């Protein structure tokens, strides 16, 4: 079974930064686009970023110019550098394979609060 393990979340103040990691248990998806998703408390999970196999990336308007996706294929890992964090960024962040999603991981919690 392929596993997705997110980490790097935490409690930060507005304006601060975090870098999330998503380790995939196989190299099989290194040539697939990978997505980051955000689920605010009590809300549906929404797409926030996509990192393609060539490391180009797309972002939701809510995070554009603040978040940067990247990946390290040697480590089967996808990253999300989050800068200028806002309270609205609070929630659980998940990664998954684009389009052909597999079982969701546990996610990593981010809390942005004063």
C-alpha positions as CSV (number, residue, x, y, z in Angstrom):
1,X,0.0,0.0,0.0
2,X,1.3,3.4,-0.9
3,X,1.5,5.8,2.0
4,X,1.5,9.6,2.2
5,X,3.1,11.1,5.3
6,X,2.8,14.8,5.8
7,X,4.8,16.7,8.4
8,X,6.2,20.2,9.2
9,X,3.0,21.9,10.6
10,X,2.9,23.8,13.8
11,X,1.7,26.9,15.6
12,X,2.9,30.2,14.2
13,X,2.0,33.8,14.4
14,X,0.7,35.7,11.4
15,X,3.4,36.7,8.9
16,X,5.6,33.8,9.9
17,X,6.6,30.8,7.8
18,X,6.5,27.0,7.7
19,X,7.8,24.4,5.4
20,X,5.6,21.3,5.0
21,X,6.9,17.9,3.7
22,X,5.1,15.0,2.1
23,X,7.0,11.8,1.9
24,X,5.6,9.2,-0.5
25,X,6.4,5.6,0.2
26,X,7.2,4.8,-3.4
27,X,9.1,6.4,-6.3
28,X,6.2,5.4,-8.6
29,X,4.7,8.9,-8.5
30,X,7.9,10.9,-9.3
31,X,6.6,11.4,-12.8
32,X,3.1,12.4,-11.7
33,X,1.9,15.8,-10.6
34,X,1.4,16.1,-6.8
35,X,-1.1,18.3,-5.1
36,X,-1.3,20.0,-1.8
37,X,-4.8,20.4,-0.2
38,X,-6.0,22.5,2.8
39,X,-8.9,21.7,5.1
40,X,-9.9,24.5,7.4
41,X,-11.8,23.6,10.6
42,X,-15.3,22.6,9.7
43,X,-14.7,23.1,6.0
44,X,-14.2,21.0,2.9
45,X,-10.8,20.1,1.7
46,X,-9.7,22.5,-1.0
47,X,-6.8,22.4,-3.5
48,X,-4.0,24.9,-3.0
49,X,-1.0,23.9,-5.1
50,X,0.2,21.4,-7.7
51,X,3.9,20.5,-8.3
52,X,4.4,18.9,-11.7
53,X,7.1,16.3,-12.5
54,X,9.3,19.1,-13.9
55,X,8.9,21.0,-10.7
56,X,6.8,23.7,-12.3
57,X,3.9,24.6,-10.0
58,X,0.3,26.0,-10.0
59,X,-1.3,27.7,-7.0
60,X,-4.8,28.7,-5.8
61,X,-5.3,32.4,-5.7
62,X,-5.5,32.3,-2.0
63,X,-1.9,31.2,-1.7
64,X,-0.3,32.6,-4.9
65,X,2.8,34.7,-4.2
66,X,3.0,33.3,-0.6
67,X,3.4,29.6,-1.0
68,X,6.0,27.7,-3.1
69,X,5.9,24.1,-4.0
70,X,8.9,21.9,-4.8
71,X,9.9,18.3,-4.8
72,X,13.0,16.1,-4.3
73,X,12.5,13.0,-6.4
74,X,15.5,11.3,-4.8
75,X,13.7,11.4,-1.5
76,X,10.2,10.8,-2.9
77,X,9.2,14.0,-1.2
78,X,7.1,17.0,-2.0
79,X,7.4,20.3,-0.2
80,X,5.3,23.4,0.4
81,X,7.1,26.5,1.6
82,X,4.5,28.7,3.2
83,X,5.4,32.3,3.8
84,X,3.4,35.3,5.1
85,X,1.0,33.0,6.8
86,X,-2.5,34.3,7.6
87,X,-5.1,33.1,10.1
88,X,-7.1,31.8,7.2
89,X,-4.3,29.4,6.4
90,X,-5.1,27.5,9.6
91,X,-6.1,23.9,9.1
92,X,-4.8,20.5,8.1
93,X,-2.7,20.2,5.0
94,X,-2.6,17.1,2.9
95,X,-0.8,15.9,-0.2
96,X,-1.9,13.5,-2.8
97,X,-1.3,12.4,-6.4
98,X,-3.0,14.7,-8.9
99,X,-6.1,13.4,-10.6
100,X,-5.6,9.7,-9.7
101,X,-5.7,10.2,-5.9
102,X,-4.8,7.5,-3.5
103,X,-5.6,7.0,0.1
104,X,-5.3,10.2,2.1
105,X,-2.6,10.5,4.7
106,X,-3.1,11.9,8.2
107,X,-2.2,15.5,7.1
108,X,-0.2,18.0,9.2
109,X,-1.9,20.7,11.2
110,X,-1.1,24.4,10.8
111,X,-2.3,27.0,13.2
112,X,-1.8,30.6,12.5
113,X,-2.8,32.7,15.5
114,X,-1.6,35.7,17.6
